[in-house]
Amino acid sequence: KKHMKTHTEKKGPKEKPYQCSDCDKNFFHNSDLARHGKIHTGEKSYQCSDCDQAFTDKRYLIYHLEIHAVEKSYQCIQCDMAFSHNINLIRHLKRHDGEKHTKRR
């Protein structure tokens, strides 16, 4: 019951009891503060096995691993480049002059 209250009760801005000592940002949970603290320490526990990149959070590593995926669904119609994330295709298209189009493979 007590745990369910953490999901159902509304919390105001002053009800974030865990504060970062480096930037004064507040968090509802101590685990969120601990994850945030890696930003300040530079700790990157999650290493990509395909390249030298490392990440502070497992979610970022999982997202990154799609870069190495064989299938790259987002192809530039102006050149032969293809990407595993649409946002990377959008960034790439900004490098091309003229009208920008995308197509999905």
C-alpha positions as YAML, in Angstrom:
chain: A
units: angstrom
residues:
- id: 1
  name: LYS
  ca: [0.00, 0.00, 0.00]
- id: 2
  name: LYS
  ca: [2.72, 2.43, 0.97]
- id: 3
  name: HIS
  ca: [4.58, 1.82, -2.27]
- id: 4
  name: MET
  ca: [1.45, 2.44, -4.36]
- id: 5
  name: LYS
  ca: [1.15, 5.90, -2.85]
- id: 6
  name: THR
  ca: [4.43, 6.82, -4.56]
- id: 7
  name: HIS
  ca: [2.67, 6.23, -7.89]
- id: 8
  name: THR
  ca: [-0.73, 7.72, -7.12]
- id: 9
  name: GLU
  ca: [-0.12, 10.74, -4.90]
- id: 10
  name: LYS
  ca: [0.52, 14.04, -6.60]
- id: 11
  name: LYS
  ca: [3.81, 15.59, -5.71]
- id: 12
  name: GLY
  ca: [4.56, 19.28, -5.75]
- id: 13
  name: PRO
  ca: [7.95, 20.76, -6.60]
- id: 14
  name: LYS
  ca: [8.95, 20.89, -2.91]
- id: 15
  name: GLU
  ca: [8.27, 17.17, -2.44]
- id: 16
  name: LYS
  ca: [11.44, 16.05, -4.22]
- id: 17
  name: PRO
  ca: [13.55, 15.17, -1.20]
- id: 18
  name: TYR
  ca: [16.72, 14.09, -3.02]
- id: 19
  name: GLN
  ca: [18.89, 17.01, -4.10]
- id: 20
  name: CYS
  ca: [22.06, 16.94, -6.19]
- id: 21
  name: SER
  ca: [24.91, 18.59, -4.32]
- id: 22
  name: ASP
  ca: [26.57, 19.66, -7.57]
- id: 23
  name: CYS
  ca: [23.72, 21.44, -9.37]
- id: 24
  name: ASP
  ca: [20.87, 21.56, -6.81]
- id: 25
  name: LYS
  ca: [18.50, 19.60, -9.08]
- id: 26
  name: ASN
  ca: [15.85, 17.69, -7.08]
- id: 27
  name: PHE
  ca: [14.53, 14.15, -7.54]
- id: 28
  name: PHE
  ca: [11.64, 12.08, -6.23]
- id: 29
  name: HIS
  ca: [13.76, 8.93, -5.83]
- id: 30
  name: ASN
  ca: [17.28, 8.34, -4.58]
- id: 31
  name: SER
  ca: [17.92, 6.03, -7.56]
- id: 32
  name: ASP
  ca: [17.19, 8.93, -9.93]
- id: 33
  name: LEU
  ca: [19.65, 11.10, -8.03]
- id: 34
  name: ALA
  ca: [22.29, 8.35, -8.27]
- id: 35
  name: ARG
  ca: [21.76, 8.03, -12.04]
- id: 36
  name: HIS
  ca: [21.92, 11.81, -12.42]
- id: 37
  name: GLY
  ca: [25.15, 11.97, -10.40]
- id: 38
  name: LYS
  ca: [26.98, 10.11, -13.18]
- id: 39
  name: ILE
  ca: [26.67, 13.26, -15.27]
- id: 40
  name: HIS
  ca: [28.92, 15.08, -12.82]
- id: 41
  name: THR
  ca: [31.38, 12.25, -12.16]
- id: 42
  name: GLY
  ca: [31.74, 11.23, -15.79]
- id: 43
  name: GLU
  ca: [31.15, 7.58, -14.86]
- id: 44
  name: LYS
  ca: [30.18, 5.57, -17.94]
- id: 45
  name: SER
  ca: [29.52, 1.98, -16.91]
- id: 46
  name: TYR
  ca: [27.93, 0.77, -20.14]
- id: 47
  name: GLN
  ca: [30.49, 0.09, -22.89]
- id: 48
  name: CYS
  ca: [29.62, -0.65, -26.51]
- id: 49
  name: SER
  ca: [31.18, -3.93, -27.62]
- id: 50
  name: ASP
  ca: [31.42, -2.73, -31.23]
- id: 51
  name: CYS
  ca: [33.18, 0.61, -30.74]
- id: 52
  name: ASP
  ca: [34.84, 2.75, -28.06]
- id: 53
  name: GLN
  ca: [31.71, 4.58, -26.93]
- id: 54
  name: ALA
  ca: [30.51, 4.28, -23.34]
- id: 55
  name: PHE
  ca: [27.34, 5.53, -21.67]
- id: 56
  name: THR
  ca: [26.04, 6.52, -18.24]
- id: 57
  name: ASP
  ca: [22.77, 4.63, -18.71]
- id: 58
  name: LYS
  ca: [21.92, 1.23, -20.18]
- id: 59
  name: ARG
  ca: [19.06, 2.77, -22.16]
- id: 60
  name: TYR
  ca: [21.51, 4.99, -24.06]
- id: 61
  name: LEU
  ca: [23.70, 1.99, -24.87]
- id: 62
  name: ILE
  ca: [20.71, 0.05, -26.22]
- id: 63
  name: TYR
  ca: [19.73, 3.01, -28.41]
- id: 64
  name: HIS
  ca: [23.34, 3.36, -29.59]
- id: 65
  name: LEU
  ca: [23.63, -0.33, -30.50]
- id: 66
  name: GLU
  ca: [21.07, 0.21, -33.23]
- id: 67
  name: ILE
  ca: [23.74, 2.22, -35.07]
- id: 68
  name: HIS
  ca: [25.67, -0.99, -35.55]
- id: 69
  name: ALA
  ca: [22.57, -2.88, -36.69]
- id: 70
  name: VAL
  ca: [22.74, -4.47, -40.12]
- id: 71
  name: GLU
  ca: [19.39, -3.05, -41.23]
- id: 72
  name: LYS
  ca: [19.30, 0.71, -41.55]
- id: 73
  name: SER
  ca: [15.72, 1.60, -42.40]
- id: 74
  name: TYR
  ca: [16.09, 5.33, -43.01]
- id: 75
  name: GLN
  ca: [17.77, 6.04, -46.34]
- id: 76
  name: CYS
  ca: [18.70, 9.40, -47.78]
- id: 77
  name: ILE
  ca: [17.24, 9.81, -51.27]
- id: 78
  name: GLN
  ca: [19.96, 12.30, -52.18]
- id: 79
  name: CYS
  ca: [22.89, 9.96, -51.55]
- id: 80
  name: ASP
  ca: [23.63, 6.38, -50.52]
- id: 81
  name: MET
  ca: [23.71, 7.01, -46.77]
- id: 82
  name: ALA
  ca: [21.30, 5.04, -44.56]
- id: 83
  name: PHE
  ca: [20.59, 5.29, -40.84]
- id: 84
  name: SER
  ca: [19.03, 3.19, -38.11]
- id: 85
  name: HIS
  ca: [17.34, 6.22, -36.49]
- id: 86
  name: ASN
  ca: [15.16, 8.77, -38.26]
- id: 87
  name: ILE
  ca: [16.67, 11.62, -36.22]
- id: 88
  name: ASN
  ca: [20.10, 10.82, -37.66]
- id: 89
  name: LEU
  ca: [18.71, 10.95, -41.19]
- id: 90
  name: ILE
  ca: [17.12, 14.33, -40.43]
- id: 91
  name: ARG
  ca: [20.48, 15.66, -39.17]
- id: 92
  name: HIS
  ca: [22.20, 14.26, -42.25]
- id: 93
  name: LEU
  ca: [19.70, 15.88, -44.60]
- id: 94
  name: LYS
  ca: [20.57, 19.29, -43.21]
- id: 95
  name: ARG
  ca: [23.98, 18.84, -44.84]
- id: 96
  name: HIS
  ca: [22.43, 18.58, -48.30]
- id: 97
  name: ASP
  ca: [21.47, 21.76, -50.15]
- id: 98
  name: GLY
  ca: [18.01, 22.15, -51.61]
- id: 99
  name: GLU
  ca: [14.80, 20.32, -50.87]
- id: 100
  name: LYS
  ca: [14.95, 17.64, -48.19]
- id: 101
  name: HIS
  ca: [13.00, 14.38, -48.53]
- id: 102
  name: THR
  ca: [13.06, 11.10, -46.66]
- id: 103
  name: LYS
  ca: [11.96, 7.65, -47.59]
- id: 104
  name: ARG
  ca: [11.76, 4.52, -45.52]
- id: 105
  name: ARG
  ca: [13.32, 1.34, -46.92]
...
